[in-house]
């Protein structure tokens, strides 16, 4: 019988992987990990992580069973001022379409709105809070040349001012420094193609500054990378070489796109399987957040959505949060539309998926002890 749920591209590598999985069941494969260059397949389901002890800032509890939902929305055609004025409206429109308010909203959804230096986005965070969502902030220093300048103290003043304002804000937020640092250097990612060790040193250096100033109390540190197959049009360096270490990370983040305007169709299960297995093998106490997640808006987007949420619940239960990346822009002369909100069939599929109580809405919808842990309770 043909497996219609997890359909993968019939590349030589995928054929080899599937063949080796079959052999592994019978114990016939030795050195599987070294042969295909990824972690062994884990047959993990929702029940397998129910008793997992998560190591993370408890100001935002990791759901025992379930996954936070979220939105990362941006249009290059809108000014930053208009964006800030309309954050509440964007969240309301999403809620009206999906019929469930988001748990998380990215207040710096793309490179134009990344936060730099002392500019903690208090207004955007408060606007997000007004809709009972938790803000997610992407951060970078400017002008960026290399990570050595950070560890040498060149940006200490700016980083400290950001940390002080974060502490004054006082509410929980997800903090993503130098997102997708394992990609090549492109527009908006001037820190790409840098040394993994220098990135790790800079990440730890900033973490220590926040800790010394008391800003880590309400900060959830996210080390976020392009997944092994998530870069598509970019050259991607293996993300695990950039991982700063469990003591500096609350959640491990990934960017997983299927940009079918530029690349073939791949199910989410294929795109994320290797990365998920690596995290669960090497850092099982760390929950996973999909900082950017989605597929190009085309005729196949509804199917991709349906299978993605099924896989997220049934095969990737350590994924405890996701943010759909809703953006429409031109890239390389082509219109790149990653939004589901312009596809009625996609809206219907997301509604069906998120109707499941496994996918959580506003943080205020949590029960008892978890709700009491929230600063908004």
C-alpha positions as CSV (number, residue, x, y, z in Angstrom):
1,X,0.0,0.0,0.0
2,X,1.3,3.4,-0.9
3,X,2.2,5.7,2.0
4,X,0.1,8.8,1.1
5,X,0.7,10.6,4.4
6,X,4.4,11.2,4.3
7,X,5.2,11.5,0.7
8,X,8.9,12.5,0.0
9,X,10.7,13.5,-3.1
10,X,12.2,10.4,-4.7
11,X,15.8,11.6,-4.6
12,X,18.6,9.1,-4.2
13,X,19.1,10.3,-0.7
14,X,15.5,9.9,0.3
15,X,15.4,6.4,-1.3
16,X,18.4,5.4,0.7
17,X,17.0,6.8,3.9
18,X,13.7,4.9,3.5
19,X,15.5,1.7,2.6
20,X,17.8,2.0,5.5
21,X,14.9,2.6,7.9
22,X,13.3,-0.6,6.8
23,X,16.5,-2.5,7.3
24,X,17.1,-0.9,10.7
25,X,13.9,-2.4,12.0
26,X,15.3,-5.9,11.4
27,X,18.6,-4.9,12.9
28,X,20.4,-5.3,9.6
29,X,21.9,-1.8,9.5
30,X,25.1,-0.9,11.3
31,X,26.5,2.6,11.4
32,X,23.2,4.1,10.1
33,X,23.9,7.6,11.4
34,X,27.2,7.9,9.7
35,X,25.9,6.5,6.4
36,X,23.2,9.1,5.9
37,X,24.6,11.9,8.1
38,X,21.7,12.4,10.4
39,X,20.4,11.1,13.7
40,X,18.8,7.7,13.9
41,X,15.0,7.7,13.4
42,X,13.0,8.1,16.6
43,X,9.6,6.6,16.7
44,X,8.3,9.2,19.1
45,X,4.7,10.1,19.7
46,X,2.7,12.5,21.9
47,X,2.7,10.1,24.9
48,X,6.5,9.8,24.8
49,X,7.1,13.4,26.0
50,X,4.4,13.7,28.6
51,X,6.8,13.2,31.4
52,X,9.7,15.1,29.9
53,X,11.4,17.6,32.2
54,X,11.9,20.7,30.2
55,X,14.8,23.0,31.1
56,X,13.6,26.5,30.3
57,X,12.6,29.8,31.9
58,X,9.3,28.8,33.6
59,X,7.8,32.3,33.2
60,X,6.3,30.8,30.0
61,X,5.5,27.2,30.9
62,X,6.3,24.5,28.3
63,X,2.9,22.8,27.6
64,X,2.8,19.3,29.0
65,X,0.7,18.2,26.1
66,X,0.1,20.6,23.3
67,X,1.7,23.3,21.2
68,X,1.5,27.1,21.3
69,X,0.3,28.8,18.1
70,X,1.6,32.0,16.6
71,X,1.9,34.4,13.7
72,X,4.9,36.2,12.1
73,X,3.4,38.8,9.7
74,X,5.0,41.4,7.6
75,X,4.6,43.2,4.3
76,X,7.5,45.3,2.8
77,X,4.9,47.7,1.5
78,X,3.9,48.9,5.0
79,X,6.0,51.4,7.0
80,X,7.3,50.5,10.5
81,X,5.0,53.2,11.9
82,X,1.9,51.8,10.2
83,X,2.9,48.3,11.3
84,X,3.2,49.4,15.0
85,X,-0.2,51.1,14.8
86,X,-1.8,48.0,13.3
87,X,-0.4,45.2,15.4
88,X,-3.7,44.8,17.3
89,X,-5.6,44.7,14.0
90,X,-3.3,42.1,12.5
91,X,-3.8,39.8,15.5
92,X,-7.6,40.4,15.3
93,X,-7.7,39.5,11.6
94,X,-5.7,36.3,12.2
95,X,-8.1,35.4,15.1
96,X,-11.2,36.0,13.0
97,X,-9.8,33.8,10.2
98,X,-8.4,31.0,12.3
99,X,-11.0,31.1,15.1
100,X,-8.3,30.9,17.7
101,X,-6.2,33.8,19.1
102,X,-2.4,33.3,18.8
103,X,-0.3,32.4,21.8
104,X,2.8,34.2,20.2
105,X,3.2,37.1,17.8
106,X,6.5,38.1,16.2
107,X,6.9,41.9,16.7
108,X,10.0,41.9,14.4
109,X,8.9,39.6,11.7
110,X,11.6,40.1,9.2
111,X,14.9,42.0,8.7
112,X,13.2,45.4,8.3
113,X,11.6,45.1,11.7
114,X,14.4,43.3,13.6
115,X,15.3,45.1,16.8
116,X,18.9,46.4,17.0
117,X,21.0,47.9,19.8
118,X,19.0,49.9,22.4
119,X,15.7,49.8,20.6
120,X,13.7,47.5,22.7
121,X,10.2,47.5,21.0
122,X,8.1,48.3,24.1
123,X,5.2,49.7,22.1
124,X,5.0,46.6,19.9
125,X,5.2,44.3,22.9
126,X,2.4,46.1,24.8
127,X,0.2,46.1,21.7
128,X,0.8,42.4,21.4
129,X,0.0,41.9,25.1
130,X,-3.3,43.8,24.6
131,X,-4.4,40.9,22.5
132,X,-3.2,38.4,25.1
133,X,-0.3,37.2,23.0
134,X,3.4,36.8,23.9
135,X,5.8,38.8,21.8
136,X,8.8,37.3,20.0
137,X,11.7,39.6,19.2
138,X,14.5,39.1,16.7
139,X,17.6,41.0,17.5
140,X,20.9,42.1,15.9
141,X,23.5,44.8,16.5
142,X,24.1,47.4,13.9
143,X,26.3,48.0,12.0
144,X,27.4,44.4,12.1
145,X,30.9,43.4,10.9
146,X,31.7,40.3,13.0
147,X,30.8,38.6,16.2
148,X,34.2,39.4,17.7
149,X,33.2,43.0,18.0
150,X,30.4,41.9,20.4
151,X,32.7,39.8,22.6
152,X,35.3,42.6,22.5
153,X,32.7,44.9,24.2
154,X,32.1,47.3,21.3
155,X,28.3,47.0,21.7
156,X,28.2,46.8,25.5
157,X,26.4,50.1,25.9
158,X,23.7,49.3,23.4
159,X,23.2,45.7,24.6
160,X,22.9,46.9,28.2
161,X,20.4,49.6,27.3
162,X,18.3,46.9,25.4
163,X,18.5,44.6,28.5
164,X,17.6,47.3,30.9
165,X,14.5,48.2,28.8
166,X,13.6,44.5,28.6
167,X,13.8,44.2,32.3
168,X,11.6,47.4,32.7
169,X,9.1,45.9,30.3
170,X,8.9,43.1,32.9
171,X,6.7,40.7,31.0
172,X,7.8,37.5,29.3
173,X,9.0,37.5,25.7
174,X,10.9,35.2,23.3
175,X,14.3,36.6,22.4
176,X,16.0,35.4,19.2
177,X,19.5,36.9,18.7
178,X,21.0,36.7,15.2
179,X,18.3,34.4,13.8
180,X,19.4,32.0,11.1
181,X,23.1,32.7,11.6
182,X,23.9,29.4,9.9
183,X,22.8,30.7,6.5
184,X,24.9,32.6,4.0
185,X,25.3,36.4,4.1
186,X,22.3,37.9,2.4
187,X,20.2,41.1,2.7
188,X,19.1,41.4,6.2
189,X,21.4,38.7,7.5
190,X,24.8,40.5,7.6
191,X,25.9,37.9,10.2
192,X,25.6,35.0,7.8
193,X,28.7,33.0,6.8
194,X,30.4,33.8,10.1
195,X,32.4,31.4,12.4
196,X,30.1,29.1,14.4
197,X,32.4,29.4,17.4
198,X,32.4,33.2,17.3
199,X,28.6,33.1,17.1
200,X,28.5,30.8,20.2
201,X,30.8,33.1,22.1
202,X,28.8,36.2,21.2
203,X,25.5,34.5,22.2
204,X,27.0,33.5,25.6
205,X,28.5,37.0,26.1
206,X,25.1,38.7,25.6
207,X,23.4,36.1,27.8
208,X,25.8,37.0,30.7
209,X,25.1,40.7,30.2
210,X,21.4,40.1,30.5
211,X,21.9,37.9,33.6
212,X,24.1,40.5,35.3
213,X,21.4,43.1,34.8
214,X,18.6,40.9,35.9
215,X,17.0,40.8,32.4
216,X,17.0,37.0,32.1
217,X,14.1,36.8,34.5
218,X,11.5,37.6,31.8
219,X,13.6,36.6,28.7
220,X,13.3,33.3,27.0
221,X,16.4,32.8,24.9
222,X,15.9,31.1,21.6
223,X,18.8,29.9,19.4
224,X,17.1,29.7,16.0
225,X,18.5,28.3,12.8
226,X,17.7,27.2,9.3
227,X,16.9,23.5,9.4
228,X,18.9,21.1,7.3
229,X,16.4,21.2,4.5
230,X,14.7,24.5,5.4
231,X,17.1,26.9,3.6
232,X,16.1,25.9,0.1
233,X,17.6,28.9,-1.9
234,X,20.3,29.5,0.7
235,X,23.5,27.8,1.4
236,X,23.1,26.4,5.0
237,X,25.9,25.4,7.4
238,X,24.9,22.6,9.8
239,X,23.0,24.2,12.6
240,X,24.3,22.1,15.4
241,X,27.8,23.6,14.9
242,X,26.3,26.9,16.0
243,X,24.4,25.7,19.1
244,X,25.6,27.8,22.1
245,X,24.9,25.2,24.8
246,X,22.0,24.3,27.0
247,X,23.0,26.7,29.7
248,X,22.4,29.6,27.4
249,X,19.2,28.4,25.6
250,X,15.6,28.1,26.8
251,X,14.1,26.9,23.5
252,X,15.7,25.7,20.3
253,X,14.3,27.4,17.2
254,X,14.0,26.5,13.6
255,X,13.0,28.1,10.3
256,X,11.3,25.6,8.1
257,X,9.9,26.8,4.7
258,X,8.8,25.1,1.5
259,X,9.3,27.9,-1.0
260,X,7.7,26.2,-4.0
261,X,8.2,29.3,-6.0
262,X,11.8,28.3,-6.1
263,X,12.1,24.7,-5.1
264,X,10.1,21.4,-5.5
265,X,7.3,20.4,-3.1
266,X,8.4,18.7,0.1
267,X,6.2,17.7,3.0
268,X,7.0,19.3,6.4
269,X,7.7,15.8,7.7
270,X,10.6,15.4,5.2
271,X,11.9,18.9,5.8
272,X,12.1,18.6,9.6
273,X,12.6,14.9,10.4
274,X,16.4,14.9,10.6
275,X,16.6,18.1,12.7
276,X,14.0,17.0,15.1
277,X,15.7,13.6,15.7
278,X,19.0,15.4,16.3
279,X,17.5,17.7,18.9
280,X,15.7,14.8,20.7
281,X,18.9,12.7,20.7
282,X,21.3,15.4,21.8
283,X,19.2,18.0,23.8
284,X,16.1,16.1,24.9
285,X,15.4,18.6,27.7
286,X,15.0,21.5,25.3
287,X,11.6,22.2,23.7
288,X,11.4,23.3,20.1
289,X,9.8,26.4,18.6
290,X,9.3,26.9,14.8
291,X,10.2,30.6,14.7
292,X,9.2,30.7,11.0
293,X,7.0,28.0,9.4
294,X,5.0,27.7,6.2
295,X,4.7,27.1,2.5
296,X,4.3,29.2,-0.6
297,X,0.6,30.1,-1.3
298,X,-0.3,27.8,-4.3
299,X,-2.7,25.1,-5.2
300,X,-0.8,22.6,-3.0
301,X,-0.6,24.7,0.1
302,X,-3.8,23.3,1.7
303,X,-2.5,19.8,1.5
304,X,0.9,20.8,2.9
305,X,-0.9,22.5,5.9
306,X,-3.0,19.5,6.6
307,X,-0.1,17.1,6.6
308,X,2.2,19.5,8.5
309,X,-0.1,19.8,11.5
310,X,-0.8,16.1,11.6
311,X,2.9,15.5,11.6
312,X,3.5,18.1,14.3
313,X,1.1,16.5,16.7
314,X,1.7,12.8,15.9
315,X,5.4,12.7,15.0
316,X,7.0,15.8,16.5
317,X,5.5,16.2,20.0
318,X,8.6,18.2,21.3
319,X,7.6,21.0,19.0
320,X,5.9,23.2,21.6
321,X,5.3,26.4,19.5
322,X,5.1,27.5,16.0
323,X,4.7,30.9,14.2
324,X,3.3,30.8,10.7
325,X,5.3,33.1,8.5
326,X,2.9,35.3,6.6
327,X,4.7,37.5,4.1
328,X,4.2,38.7,0.6
329,X,7.1,40.2,-1.3
330,X,9.2,40.0,-4.5
331,X,12.3,37.9,-4.3
332,X,14.6,37.5,-7.3
333,X,12.0,39.1,-9.6
334,X,9.3,36.5,-8.5
335,X,6.3,37.2,-6.3
336,X,6.8,35.2,-3.1
337,X,3.6,34.8,-1.2
338,X,3.9,32.8,2.0
339,X,0.5,33.8,3.4
340,X,-2.3,31.4,4.0
341,X,-4.8,34.3,4.6
342,X,-5.2,34.8,0.8
343,X,-6.1,31.1,0.2
344,X,-9.6,30.2,1.3
345,X,-8.8,26.4,1.2
346,X,-5.7,27.0,3.3
347,X,-7.7,29.0,5.9
348,X,-10.2,26.1,6.1
349,X,-7.3,23.6,6.7
350,X,-5.8,25.7,9.4
351,X,-9.1,26.1,11.1
352,X,-9.6,22.4,11.1
353,X,-6.2,21.7,12.5
354,X,-6.2,24.3,15.2
355,X,-9.7,23.3,16.3
356,X,-7.9,20.5,18.0
357,X,-7.3,21.4,21.7
358,X,-3.7,20.2,21.3
359,X,-3.0,23.5,19.6
360,X,-3.3,26.2,22.2
361,X,-4.5,29.7,21.7
362,X,-3.9,32.7,23.9
363,X,-1.6,32.1,26.9
364,X,-4.5,33.1,29.1
365,X,-6.4,30.0,28.0
366,X,-4.1,27.8,30.0
367,X,-5.5,26.1,33.1
368,X,-4.8,26.4,36.8
369,X,-1.1,26.0,37.7
370,X,0.2,26.9,34.2
371,X,-2.0,30.0,34.2
372,X,-0.8,31.0,37.6
373,X,2.8,30.8,36.3
374,X,1.9,33.5,33.7
375,X,2.6,37.1,34.5
376,X,-0.7,37.9,32.9
377,X,-2.8,35.9,35.3
